[in-house]
Amino acid sequence: MTGFSRNFAIMLATAIVAAALFWLLRDHWGHALGALPYLLFLACPLMHLFMHHGHGGHQYHSGGDASPPSRTP
């Protein structure tokens, strides 16, 4: 596939998925709102995994002081 046809295929697939989701949510809005609290609850572990990725890990949890060692200039 060339660059243009690949981008076109991705945009077409995105448009089809968006239209299907719109149709599904329009017809089943009550069910989607009923599942929303559970989806929010299930998103908490995922947010914990992804949002703690860049803070340097948990190497400072060795007991006493939870803060990183101070740097002296």
Secondary structure, DSSP 8 states (H G I E B T S, - for coil): --HHHHHHHHHHHHHHHHHHHHHHHHHSHHHHHHHHHHHHHHHHHHHHHHHTTTS--STT-SSS--S------
